[in-house]
């Protein structure tokens, strides 16, 4: 897997866009603790991808696992937000679908790192 910078990674680009989307969708939400936790989890995904990529080697795989965990955490919170009517069905489905795709991409990237080593 050849890349020069984490900014070139499609999974990083998509997870950044997801974080922005989460901030936009939750901007007016009054459930402060859930909103803040969701925003932290959303920002954690691209942040861990970037940090791992810059560290390289085994650290990259470890940080990708952390990003994958943050994606699962956020997916759980999105389900909860939908159930308590913080998110509409129109907001819920695209977030869940994108989180599942990002998780698949992270898993694929981790596997590609294993085959390189």
N, C-alpha and C positions, 0 to 999 in steps of 0.2 A: 504494500500500500504506500504509494509515493505521494507525499504532500509536503508543501513547504511551510504551511502555517495552519493553525486550527481554523482560521477564517475561511479556508478553502473546503472544509468538511461540510458536506450537505447536512449531516445530522446536527452539527453545531448551528448552521443557519436556520434550520427548521425549529430547533429548540429555542433559539432566540426569538423567533417570530411567535412561537407559542407563549413564551413568557410575556411578551408585549400584549398578546391577546388576552391572557389571564388578567393582567393589570387593567386593561380596558374594560373587560366584562365585569370586573369586580369593583370598579372605581367608586360606585355609589352604594355598595353593599354595607349594611349596618351591622352585620355579624362580624365584628372586628377580628376576633381571634381566628375564626375560620378563614376569613379573607387574608389575614396576614400570613397564616400558615401555608395557604395555597400559593401566595405570591413568593414566599421563601422557597418552597419546593420547586416552583416553576423556574426561578432564577438559578437554583442549584444545578439543574440539568446542564445548561450550556456552560456554566461556570466550571463544573467538574470536567467536562469534556476539554475545555480550554486548558485548565491546569494540568490535567493528565497529558495532553498532547505536548505541552511545553516541557514537562519533566521527562517524557519519553520512557522507553523500556517497559519494565514491569509495572512502573507507576502508572503508565497510561492504561493498562488493563485494569488496574485497581480502581482508578478514578472513573473508568467507564462503568464498572460495577456499581459504584456510588451513584453515578448519574442514572443508571437503570433503577436503582432503589428509589431515587427521588421521583422518577417517572411513575413508578408503582404507587408511591405515596400520594402524588398529585392525582392519579387516576382514582384512587380511593376517595379522596376529598371531593373530587368532581361528582362522584356517585352520591356522596352525602349531601353536597350542595344542591343537587337536583331533588333529592328526597325531601329536603326542608324548604324547597321553593326559592332557593337563592339563585339558582340557574334555571333558565327556561329550557324546554326541550330543544329549541332552536340553537341555543348556546351549548347545550350538553353534548349532543351527538358529534359535532365537529371536534370538540375538545377530546372526547374519548377516542375517536378515530385517529386523530393526530398523535395522541399519546401512545396508542398501540403501535402505530407506524414508527414512531421514534424509538420505542422499545425494541422493535424488530431491527431497526438500523443499528442501534447500540450493540445488540447481540451479534449481528453480522460483523460489525467492526471489531469486536472482541475476538471473534473466531478468526478473522483475517490476521490479527496480531499474533495469535497462537501459531498459525501456519508459517508465519515469517520467521519465528524463533526456533 
